[in-house]
C-alpha cells in the first residue's frame, strides 16, 4: 500500500505539473485553431461549388422553361387553326341547309 506521503506532490511537482498543463493547453489551442481554419476553408469551397451548381441549374431551368413556352405556343396556334377550320367547315355545312 502507498504511504500517504508518497501520494502528496511537492511544491516543485505542482509547479512542473501546472507548467505541463499550460503547455498541453497551448498545443491543444493551436491544433484546434488549425482544424478550425481547415474547416472554414473546406466549407467556403463547398459553398462556392454549391453556388456554381445552383446557378447552372437555374440556367437550365430557364432554358427548359423558354423551350416549353415556345412549344406550347406552337401547339396552341395549331389547335386554334384546326378548331377554326372545323368551325368554318361546320358553319358552311349548316349554312347551306
QUIJO-V115349 format. One record per residue. N is the residue number from 0. OMEGA is omega in whole degrees, -180 to 180 (* if undefined). Layout:
BEGIN
n=N omega=OMEGA
n=N omega=OMEGA
END
This chain:
BEGIN
n=0 omega=180
n=1 omega=174
n=2 omega=-179
n=3 omega=-179
n=4 omega=-179
n=5 omega=-177
n=6 omega=-179
n=7 omega=179
n=8 omega=175
n=9 omega=179
n=10 omega=178
n=11 omega=177
n=12 omega=179
n=13 omega=179
n=14 omega=179
n=15 omega=179
n=16 omega=179
n=17 omega=179
n=18 omega=179
n=19 omega=178
n=20 omega=179
n=21 omega=178
n=22 omega=178
n=23 omega=178
n=24 omega=178
n=25 omega=178
n=26 omega=179
n=27 omega=179
n=28 omega=179
n=29 omega=179
n=30 omega=179
n=31 omega=179
n=32 omega=177
n=33 omega=179
n=34 omega=179
n=35 omega=180
n=36 omega=179
n=37 omega=179
n=38 omega=179
n=39 omega=179
n=40 omega=180
n=41 omega=180
n=42 omega=179
n=43 omega=178
n=44 omega=179
n=45 omega=179
n=46 omega=179
n=47 omega=179
n=48 omega=178
n=49 omega=179
n=50 omega=179
n=51 omega=-179
n=52 omega=178
n=53 omega=179
n=54 omega=177
n=55 omega=178
n=56 omega=178
n=57 omega=179
n=58 omega=179
n=59 omega=180
n=60 omega=180
n=61 omega=179
n=62 omega=179
n=63 omega=180
n=64 omega=179
n=65 omega=178
n=66 omega=180
n=67 omega=179
n=68 omega=179
n=69 omega=-178
n=70 omega=176
n=71 omega=180
n=72 omega=180
n=73 omega=179
n=74 omega=178
n=75 omega=178
n=76 omega=178
n=77 omega=180
n=78 omega=179
n=79 omega=179
n=80 omega=-180
n=81 omega=180
n=82 omega=177
n=83 omega=179
n=84 omega=179
n=85 omega=-179
n=86 omega=180
n=87 omega=179
n=88 omega=179
n=89 omega=179
n=90 omega=179
n=91 omega=-179
n=92 omega=-176
n=93 omega=180
n=94 omega=179
n=95 omega=-179
n=96 omega=*
END
